[in-house]
Amino acid sequence: MIPMNVVILAAGQGKRMRSAQPKVLHPLAGKAMLAHVLDAARAAAGAVAHICVVYGHGGETVRAALACADITWVKQEPQLGTGHAVLQALPHLDPACRTLILYGDVPLTRVATLARLIAASTDDALALLTVRLDDAHGYGRIVRGKDGAILRIVEEKDADEAERAINEVNTGILVAPTGRLAAWLPTLGQGNAQGEYYLTDIVALAVAEGLAVRSVHPIDAWEVEGVNSKSQLADLERVYQVGHAAQLMEQGVQLADPARIDVRGELVCGRDVFIDINCLFEGRVVLGDNVTIGANCVLKDSQVGAGSHIQPFSHFDQAVLGDDCRIGPYARLRPGTDLGRDVHIGNFVEVKNSTIADHSKANHLSYVGDSTVGTRVNIGAGTITCNYDGANKHRTVIGDDAFIGSDTQLVAPVTVGRGATLGAGTTLTSNAPPDSLTISRAKQVTIPGWKRPVKTK
């Protein structure tokens, strides 16, 4: 495979985004637009000689967010057009390799489309990615001769009436011989409506030198749509999510409504998975066979074992669940949660940095933090592991077959022995021995004749 240079133009300010954040860092499907472009370039090019990102507005923020050893960052200042931008990258490119030019705000170009574009290029030919649009307003037009050969690209502001009627437009994405770019770019002029150095002018220069100019078309027009506003970003987000939902269904996942799922990362599903409406998956989430995810759940960087049932409005973050668990509704599993098989975590129960072994239950209104819970443990409603003393975290250990009565506080560090029972309302500050009842309660007293205070009129 022939190595490729990759130049990504990412210097634009993005005024229409109305944001202090650089445009190319705005997220699409949970990842910066520029990150999508970088990933596609690496995948399509296969062997990459050099990657240059030309940055400008908010550039240091962009560099910090996407720092990577294989990227050369080149600052364009001032911004004098696309031709000027590529000229800044030229000293960092391998002249023996062809150069793929991409845009940091065009995030959804398919890898297969870029691979076809690269295959159409040669050391003696330009390859352009063009598309036909019903409404070509704002785009540069592809001007062809009577024989159908591409002659030049004319920007809309410089086009005459006949040229503006053309519906084949330039996407800006192209592959060019780097040695030819080195000869062409310094000769570009600014004699156009915007007073900029247009990269598109190299097409006419290539034609004048007798080079072939070939075109490749994307399957879908949205592959080459750029983002200049929050509205356009939202439109592409929907395109991405609908496409991802279609892929999941092709793999056998049942979605209650493919228009109401968001995947911001990687979602890996086994067989016969059902996902209800309005669920959000972030990072890498793995769902085993026969998993059911109820409505309005959020799962981030988590793994759910086969046969588990997640009730609505549950929230997972870096949690691992064994098979056949029953979670929720309204459960929260925080980082470090590791559940065994057939564990039940019920409504308004929060678990953090804790392991809970097979067949244990915490079904109602409890907090389990920094704890090791054995098998077949029942944690009653309102139980709290008091793990934080105001300065340090401490651990609670609950042995197998223990029974924790409702409204119990376990003040860590503390251990509950195997088979122990804690009476309801206990505040445990010392270890509870195994196979015994431990209880700490004030003696119940009834005061005859006591009168409840009444409100003074």
C-alpha positions in Angstrom: 0.0 0.0 0.0 1.4 3.4 -1.0 1.7 5.8 1.9 -0.4 9.0 1.7 0.0 12.5 3.1 -3.1 13.8 4.8 -3.8 17.5 5.2 -6.8 18.5 7.2 -7.9 22.2 7.0 -9.2 23.2 10.4 -8.4 26.9 10.8 -11.9 28.4 10.4 -13.3 30.5 13.2 -16.9 29.3 12.8 -18.6 32.6 13.7 -22.1 31.1 12.9 -21.6 28.5 15.7 -21.8 31.5 18.2 -19.5 29.7 20.6 -16.2 30.3 22.3 -15.2 26.7 21.5 -13.4 26.1 18.2 -15.8 24.8 15.6 -13.9 21.6 14.8 -14.1 20.6 18.5 -17.9 20.7 18.7 -19.0 17.0 19.3 -20.9 14.8 17.0 -21.9 11.5 18.4 -19.8 12.3 21.5 -16.6 12.9 19.5 -15.1 16.1 18.2 -15.8 16.6 14.5 -12.1 16.8 13.8 -11.6 13.5 15.5 -14.1 11.9 13.1 -12.1 13.3 10.2 -8.8 12.0 11.6 -10.1 8.5 12.2 -11.6 8.3 8.7 -8.3 9.5 7.1 -6.2 7.0 9.0 -8.6 4.2 8.1 -8.9 5.1 4.4 -5.3 5.9 3.7 -4.1 2.7 5.3 -0.4 3.7 5.3 0.0 7.4 6.3 3.3 9.2 5.6 2.3 12.4 7.3 -0.8 14.0 8.8 -0.8 17.8 8.9 -3.6 19.7 10.6 -3.7 23.3 9.6 -5.2 25.3 12.5 -5.9 28.9 13.3 -8.7 30.2 15.5 -8.6 28.6 18.9 -5.7 26.6 17.7 -4.0 25.8 21.0 -7.2 24.5 22.4 -7.6 22.3 19.3 -4.0 21.0 19.7 -4.5 20.2 23.4 -7.7 18.4 22.8 -6.4 16.1 20.0 -2.7 15.9 20.7 -1.3 12.8 19.0 2.2 11.7 18.0 1.3 11.2 14.4 0.0 14.7 13.8 2.0 17.7 12.7 0.3 21.0 13.6 0.7 23.9 11.3 -0.6 27.3 12.1 -2.2 29.4 9.4 -2.0 33.1 10.3 -3.5 35.1 8.7 -6.2 32.9 7.0 -6.0 33.7 3.3 -7.9 30.9 1.8 -7.7 27.2 1.2 -4.8 27.4 -1.2 -2.8 29.4 1.3 -3.7 26.9 4.1 -2.3 23.9 2.1 0.8 25.9 1.2 1.5 26.2 5.0 1.5 22.4 5.3 3.6 21.7 2.2 7.1 21.8 3.9 5.9 18.9 6.1 4.7 16.6 3.4 6.6 13.8 1.6 6.9 14.9 -2.0 7.0 11.3 -3.2 3.5 10.6 -1.8 0.2 11.8 -2.9 -1.8 14.2 -0.6 -5.4 13.7 0.6 -7.0 17.0 1.5 -9.9 17.0 4.0 -11.8 19.5 6.1 -12.1 19.4 9.9 -15.8 20.5 9.8 -16.9 17.7 7.3 -17.1 14.8 9.8 -19.2 12.1 8.2 -17.4 11.1 5.0 -17.4 7.3 4.7 -14.0 5.5 4.8 -15.1 3.6 1.7 -15.7 6.8 -0.2 -12.3 8.2 0.7 -10.7 4.8 -0.3 -12.4 5.1 -3.7 -11.1 8.6 -4.1 -7.6 7.5 -3.3 -7.8 4.6 -5.7 -8.9 7.1 -8.5 -5.8 9.2 -8.1 -2.4 8.7 -9.6 0.9 10.5 -9.7 -0.3 12.1 -12.9 -3.9 12.7 -12.1 -6.1 14.7 -9.7 -9.0 13.0 -8.1 -11.9 15.2 -6.8 -14.9 14.2 -4.7 -17.9 15.9 -6.3 -21.6 15.6 -5.7 -24.8 16.6 -7.5 -27.3 18.6 -5.5 -30.8 19.8 -6.2 -29.8 23.1 -4.5 -26.2 23.9 -5.3 -26.4 27.4 -3.7 -23.1 28.4 -2.0 -20.9 25.7 -3.6 -18.2 25.9 -6.3 -19.4 24.4 -9.5 -17.7 21.7 -11.6 -17.3 23.0 -15.1 -16.9 20.2 -17.7 -16.2 20.4 -21.4 -18.3 18.9 -24.2 -16.6 15.6 -23.8 -17.4 15.5 -20.1 -13.9 16.1 -18.9 -13.5 18.5 -15.9 -12.0 21.8 -17.0 -12.1 23.9 -13.8 -14.0 24.8 -10.6 -15.7 28.1 -10.3 -16.8 29.5 -7.0 -20.4 30.7 -6.9 -19.4 34.3 -6.3 -17.3 34.3 -9.4 -19.7 32.2 -11.5 -21.9 33.6 -14.4 -25.5 32.6 -14.8 -24.8 29.5 -16.9 -22.2 28.3 -14.4 -24.6 28.8 -11.5 -27.1 26.5 -13.2 -24.6 23.6 -12.9 -25.7 21.2 -10.1 -22.4 19.2 -9.8 -20.4 20.9 -7.0 -17.0 20.8 -5.5 -16.8 19.3 -2.0 -13.2 20.5 -1.5 -12.0 16.9 -0.8 -9.4 15.8 -3.2 -6.2 13.8 -3.8 -3.3 15.5 -5.6 0.3 14.6 -6.5 2.4 16.4 -3.9 5.2 17.4 -6.2 2.6 19.1 -8.5 1.0 20.9 -5.5 4.5 22.3 -4.6 4.6 23.8 -8.1 1.1 25.1 -8.3 0.4 26.6 -4.9 2.9 29.4 -5.0 1.4 30.5 -8.4 -2.1 31.0 -7.1 -3.6 34.5 -7.3 -6.2 36.4 -5.4 -8.1 37.7 -8.4 -11.5 36.6 -7.2 -14.6 37.9 -5.4 -13.2 37.0 -1.9 -9.6 38.0 -2.5 -8.4 34.6 -1.3 -6.0 32.0 -2.6 -8.4 29.2 -3.8 -7.2 25.6 -3.7 -9.7 24.9 -6.4 -7.7 26.9 -8.9 -5.2 24.0 -9.1 -7.8 22.1 -11.3 -7.4 24.5 -14.2 -3.6 24.4 -13.7 -3.7 20.6 -13.9 -5.8 20.7 -17.1 -3.4 23.2 -18.7 -0.6 20.8 -18.0 -2.4 17.9 -19.6 -3.1 16.0 -16.3 -6.3 14.0 -16.0 -8.8 15.2 -13.5 -11.1 12.4 -12.3 -14.2 12.6 -10.1 -15.6 10.3 -7.5 -19.1 10.7 -6.0 -20.3 9.8 -2.5 -23.2 7.4 -2.0 -25.0 10.0 0.1 -24.8 13.8 -0.1 -24.6 14.1 3.7 -21.1 12.5 3.5 -19.7 15.8 2.3 -21.9 18.2 4.3 -20.0 20.7 6.4 -21.0 22.2 9.7 -21.3 26.0 10.0 -24.0 26.3 12.6 -25.5 24.5 15.6 -28.5 23.7 13.4 -26.4 21.9 10.8 -24.5 20.1 13.5 -27.9 18.8 14.9 -28.9 17.7 11.4 -25.7 15.6 11.0 -26.1 14.2 14.5 -29.5 12.8 13.5 -28.0 11.4 10.2 -25.3 9.6 12.2 -27.7 8.3 14.8 -30.3 7.0 12.3 -27.5 5.3 10.4 -26.1 3.7 13.5 -29.6 2.6 14.6 -30.0 0.9 11.2 -26.7 -1.0 11.6 -27.8 -2.2 15.1 -31.1 -3.5 13.7 -29.2 -5.3 10.8 -27.2 -7.0 13.6 -30.4 -8.2 15.2 -30.9 -5.6 17.9 -34.6 -4.7 18.5 -35.1 -1.0 18.9 -38.5 0.3 20.2 -37.9 3.4 18.0 -34.8 3.8 15.9 -35.3 7.6 15.9 -34.9 7.6 19.7 -31.5 6.2 20.5 -28.2 7.9 20.8 -24.8 6.2 20.6 -21.8 8.3 21.5 -19.1 5.8 21.1 -19.2 2.0 20.6 -22.2 -0.2 21.4 -21.6 -3.9 21.1 -24.7 -6.1 21.4 -25.3 -9.9 21.6 -28.3 -11.7 20.3 -31.9 -10.8 21.1 -31.1 -7.5 22.8 -34.0 -5.1 23.2 -33.5 -1.3 23.7 -36.5 0.9 24.6 -36.9 4.6 23.7 -34.6 7.5 24.6 -31.6 5.5 25.7 -28.1 7.0 25.6 -24.9 5.0 25.3 -21.5 6.7 25.8 -17.9 5.3 25.5 -17.8 1.6 25.0 -20.9 -0.3 26.2 -21.2 -4.1 25.8 -24.6 -5.8 26.2 -24.8 -9.6 26.4 -27.4 -11.9 24.9 -31.0 -11.4 25.8 -30.4 -8.1 27.6 -33.3 -5.7 28.0 -32.7 -1.9 28.4 -35.7 0.0 29.6 -36.7 3.5 28.5 -34.6 6.6 29.3 -31.5 4.8 30.5 -27.9 6.1 30.3 -25.0 3.7 30.1 -21.4 4.8 29.9 -18.3 2.6 29.6 -20.2 -0.4 31.1 -20.8 -4.1 30.5 -24.1 -5.9 31.1 -24.2 -9.6 31.4 -26.5 -12.0 29.4 -30.1 -12.1 30.5 -30.0 -8.9 32.6 -33.0 -6.6 32.7 -32.4 -2.9 33.2 -35.5 -1.0 34.3 -36.2 2.6 33.1 -34.3 5.7 34.2 -31.2 3.8 35.3 -27.8 5.3 35.0 -24.5 3.4 34.7 -21.0 4.8 34.6 -18.0 2.3 34.4 -20.0 -0.6 35.9 -19.7 -4.3 35.2 -22.8 -6.5 35.6 -22.9 -10.3 35.6 -25.6 -12.4 34.0 -29.3 -12.2 35.0 -29.1 -9.1 37.0 -32.2 -7.0 37.7 -31.5 -3.3 38.0 -33.8 -0.3 38.6 -35.9 1.6 38.0 -34.0 4.8 38.9 -30.8 2.9 40.0 -27.4 4.5 39.8 -24.3 2.4 39.3 -21.1 4.6 39.6 -17.5 3.8 38.7 -16.1 0.7 40.3 -19.4 -1.1 40.5 -18.9 -4.9 39.9 -22.0 -7.0 40.3 -22.1 -10.8 40.2 -24.8 -13.1 38.8 -28.5 -12.5 39.6 -27.9 -9.3 41.7 -30.9 -7.1 42.3 -30.4 -3.3 42.6 -33.7 -1.6 43.0 -35.3 1.8 42.8 -33.3 4.8 44.1 -30.3 2.6 45.1 -26.8 3.9 44.4 -23.7 1.7 44.2 -20.1 3.1 44.0 -16.7 1.4 44.0 -18.2 -1.8 45.3 -18.4 -5.5 44.5 -21.6 -7.3 45.2 -21.5 -11.1 44.8 -24.1 -13.5 43.3 -27.7 -13.5 44.3 -27.5 -10.4 46.6 -30.1 -7.7 46.8 -30.5 -4.1 47.6 -33.9 -3.3 46.5 -34.9 0.1 47.9 -33.5 3.5 48.7 -30.0 2.5 49.8 -26.4 3.6 49.3 -23.6 1.0 48.9 -20.2 2.7 48.6 -16.6 1.4 49.0 -18.0 -2.0 50.0 -17.4 -5.7 49.5 -20.7 -7.6 49.7 -20.8 -11.4 49.7 -23.4 -13.8 48.2 -27.1 -14.0 49.1 -26.9 -10.8 51.1 -30.2 -8.9 51.6 -29.7 -5.1 52.2 -32.9 -3.6 53.5 -34.5 -0.3 52.5 -32.8 2.9 53.6 -29.4 1.2 54.4 -26.3 3.5 54.1 -22.7 2.6 54.1 -21.0 5.6 55.8 -17.8 5.4 53.9 -16.5 9.0 54.2 -15.3 10.6 57.4 -14.8 14.0 55.9 -11.2 13.4 54.9 -10.8 9.7 53.9 -12.8 6.9 52.4 -13.2 3.6 54.3 -14.4 0.2 53.3 -17.3 -1.9 54.5 -17.2 -5.7 54.3 -20.5 -7.8 54.4 -20.1 -11.6 54.6 -22.2 -14.2 52.7 -25.8 -14.7 53.8 -25.9 -11.6 55.9 -29.2 -9.8 56.5 -29.1 -6.0 56.9 -32.3 -4.6 58.4 -33.9 -1.5 57.0 -32.7 2.0 58.0 -29.2 0.7 59.0 -26.1 2.7 59.0 -22.7 0.9 58.7 -20.0 3.3 59.8 -16.8 2.2 57.9 -14.4 0.6 58.4 -16.6 -2.2 59.6 -17.2 -5.9 58.9 -20.4 -7.8 59.1 -19.7 -11.5 59.6 -21.1 -14.4 57.5 -24.7 -15.1 58.3 -25.0 -12.1 60.6 -28.3 -10.2 61.0 -28.5 -6.5 61.8 -31.7 -5.4 63.3 -33.6 -2.5 61.6 -32.5 0.9 62.7 -29.0 -0.2 63.7 -26.0 2.1 63.6 -23.1 -0.2 63.4 -19.7 1.2 64.5 -18.0 -2.1 65.5 -17.7 -5.4 63.7 -20.8 -7.6 63.8 -20.0 -11.3 64.5 -21.1 -14.1 62.2 -24.4 -15.9 62.7 -25.6 -13.5 65.4 -28.2 -10.7 65.7 -26.6 -7.3 66.3 -28.8 -4.4 67.1 -28.3 -0.9 68.5 -31.5 0.9 69.3 -32.8 3.1 72.1 -35.3 1.3 74.3 -38.9 2.0 73.2 -40.7 4.1 75.7 -44.4 5.2 75.8 -45.3 8.3 77.8 -48.9 8.2 78.9 -50.8 11.5 78.8 -48.3 13.2 76.6 -49.9 16.0 74.5 -48.7 17.1 71.1 -48.0 20.8 70.9 -50.7 22.8 69.2 -50.3 25.8 67.0 -50.9 29.2 68.7 -53.6 31.2 67.1 
